[in-house]
Amino acid sequence: MDELDVTDRDIKAGQKNVPSYQVVALESQIQDQEFVTLGQPVEALLKQFHEYRYLPVVIDPEDQAILRDYQCLGVKWMKMLSNCGFGGILADEMGLGKSLQTIEYIKLQLKEDPTSKFLIVVPTSLIYNWENEFKKFAPTMKYQVVSDNKANRIKILEHIDDANVLITTYGLLRQDIAYYEDLHFHTCIIDEAQNIKNITTQNTRSVKQIIAKTKFALTGTPIENSILELWSIFDFVMPGFLKSSTVFKEKYSTKRLE
C-alpha cells in the first residue's frame, strides 16, 4: 500500500489505477503474499516482460545481416517494453550501436502502424550524425531534421504528417516547446540522456512535457556524479517508477561520514 500510495479514498472506492510498470516493480513483494492475486492480463504482461528474449520479432534479412546478436536482443527488448507500456534506458557504451538499435525499433513499429510518429532529441553536436544514420540504415524512412530557423522549424511541426520521425536538439526543443504541446508521439527518444540529469533545468522540464506512449533514454553514462541523475532520467522514461525524488533520495542516497 505504501509503494502504490494507496489512500483511504482509494480503499473506499475499491480500486486504484496505477501504471502497468508498477506491477513489475512490485512483483517480488507480492508473489509470496496469499492475500494478493494477479489477474490474467497482469500474469500475461509479466510473462512477456520476463521472456522478451523469445519474443517473435521478425527483422528484415538485410537488417539482420548488419545487426550483431546483442543488438538484435536490444531491439527485441525495446519492442517488448513498448508493447508492455513501459519505457527504458538503453545504456550500451559508446560505439555499440544505440542509434542503430533505435532505428531498427522504429522500423518494427512502423511495420505495425505506418502512421506512428517519433521524436528524437539529441545534443546539438549529434543532430547530423543521426541524420547520417538514417540515410545509411533507413534511407526510405520519412524523417525531418528540425534545426533550421524558427519559421522553418514551426512549418515542419505544423505539417507533422509529412514525416514519421522528427529529430531536434535539446536547446531547440526548449525554444519550441509551446508548439509541441498538442503533438502526440508514439515514442520519444532522448540521446545522451545525461543532458536531463539536473531536474531543475529548462531543458529537462521541456523534455518531460513531451506526450508519448513510449519513452526511451540512450546513454552510456546514466550516472555520472549522483544517483539522483538516474532518478531524473527515470522520471522522464516512467514517471513515478522510482517514487518522488525526495523518497528516492532518502532511500538510496548515502551520506559521507566525516
N, C-alpha and C positions, 0 to 999 in steps of 0.2 A: 504494500500500500504506500509505503514511503517512496519507493522507487518510481511509482506511477503517479505520485501526487494525488492520491485518491482523497477526496474531501467528503465531508458529511453530506454535502449536496449530491455528490455522485452516488453515495450509498443510498440516499433516499430515492434518487432517480432509478437506481437499479442497474446502471450501466456507466461505463467510462470509455470514451473513444480515445485511442492512443495510436500513434504512428506504428505501422507494421514492424518497423525495425526495432521497436522497443521489445518485441517478443523475443527476438534473438538475444538481446542484452539480458533478458530475464530468464532465459531457458534453463541455465544451470541452477537457478534458485528455485524454480517451480517444479522441476522434474521429479523431485522426491517428496513433494507435498501432496498428500492424499486429498486435500480439500480443493485442489486446483485441477480442473480438467481443460483440455485443449480441444477445440472444435476441429472438424476435418479440414477446413480451409487452412487453419493455422498449422496443423500437422503437415499438410502438403507444402506449405511455404517453408517450414523448417527443413523438410526433406530436400527440397530444391536448393536451399541455401547450402546444405552440407554436401550435396552431390553435384555441385556445379561442374566439377571436372568431367562428368559424364553427360553433361548437357548436350543434346543433339544439335549442335550448332554447325551449319554447313557453310564452310568458307570456300569461295571460288578456287578452283585448282590453280589458277595463275597467281592468286594471292597466297594460297597455301605454300607455293613454291618459294616465296620470299620470306615467309614467317618462320622464325625459329620456334621450337616446341614451347618454350616458356612464353613466347609472345602469343601463340595460339591459346595457351592457357589463360593469359591475361585478357584476351579478347572475350573468351567464354565467361570469365569472372565478371567483366564489366557488363556483359549482356545479362547474366544471371542477376546481378544487383539491380539492374534496371527493371527486369521482369518482376522482381520481388517488391519493387517500390522503394529500394534503398539507394544510397549514393556510396561513394568510396574514394579512397586515396590510392592512386597508382604511384607507388613510391620507388619504382626502379631507379637505379643510379643513372647519372648522365651517360648518354650514348647507348643505352639498352633498348631504345625504340619506343618510348612512351607515346610520341606523336603518331607513329605507325600503328600502334595498337588502337589508339583513339580513332584514327581514320577507318580502320577495319571495323570497329564497333559501330561507327556511323553508317558504314555501308550495310551492315547487318540490319540496322534499324530501318534504313530507307527501303530495304527489300520488303519489310513488313508493312511499312507505311511511307510511300513516296512523298507525302506531304509534310513529313516531320521537319521541324526547324531546330537548328543547333546554333548555340553561341559559344565561341571560343575567345577567352580573354587572356592576353599574353603581355609580357613586358614589351616596351617599345622596340627594344633591340632584336626581338624574335619574330616580329609580325611577318616579315618577308621570308624568314625561314619556314614558317608554317605555310605560306603561300607556295613556296617551292616544294614542300612535302605533298601538298595536294596536287600540284602539277605532275609530280613524279608518280604518286601512288593512286591518285583518283582524278585523272585528267578530265573525265566526263562529268564529274560531280559539279553541281551548280553552287558556287561559293562566291562571296563578296568580301573584299578587304575594306573595312570601314575605317579609313585612316586619312582621307583627303580633307579638304577644308570643310568647315561645318556645314555649309549649304549642301555640299555633295553627300556628306555623311547622313544628313537628315533625309535627303532624297532617297538614299538606299533604304533607310529604316521605314520610310513611307511606302516603299514598294518591296516589302519583305518577301512577297510571294515570288519574286524573281529569282530567289536563291534559297537553297536549303541550309547553307552554312554561312554565318557571319563571323568574321574574325576582326577583333578590335583590341585596343590596348587598355590597360587599367586606367591610365590618365584620361583617355578619350571617353571611356565608359562613364567616368566620374562627371565629365563635362556634359555628356549627352543623356544622363540618367533619366531625365524627365521624358524623353522620347521612347524609353524602353518600358515605361510603366504599364502600357496597355498591350505589350507584346508577350506572348506565351511561347516558350520553347519546350521541345521535348527534353533536351539535355543542355545544360550549361557546363562548360569545361573551363577550368582556370589552369593555366600553365605557370610553372614556378610559383606555386601556391603560397610559398613563404611570404609573398607580397601582401598577404592579408593576415600576417601573424599578429599585427598590432590591432586590437579590436576597436581602437578609438579613431583610426584614420578615416578620411573620406573615401579613399579607395576601397577599404574594407566594407564600409557601410553601403557603398554603391553596389558592389558585387553581391551583397546579401539581399539586395532589393530585387534582383532578377527573379522572375517567375519561371520555374522549370520543373517538370515532373521528376527529372533525374539530375543529379549534380555530381560531377567528378572533379577532384583536385589532383593535379600532376605535380609531383615534387620529389626530388631526390633527398631533400633535407626538410622533412616535416617538423623537425625540432632543431633549432639552431642554438638558442640560448636558454629558453624557458619552456617548460611543459605546457604553459598556458598558450603557447603558439599552436600546439596541436589542438587545444580546445577551440581556438578561433577558426581553424580550418574545418573542424567537425561541425562547428556552428553554421557554417555555410553548407557543408555536404548533407548533414542530417540534423537540423536544429532540434535540440532537446535530448539527443542521444547521450551526451555526456553531462546532462543536467545544466544548471546555471554555472556561470564562471566562478561565482562565489563558492558554491558547493564543490565544484571540481577542484578549486584551489585548496580548500580545506581538506579534501580527501587525499590529494595526490602530491601537493607541493611539500617540499621539505625545507626546513629552516637550518641554516648553517649554525652549528654550535660555536660560540665564541670561547 
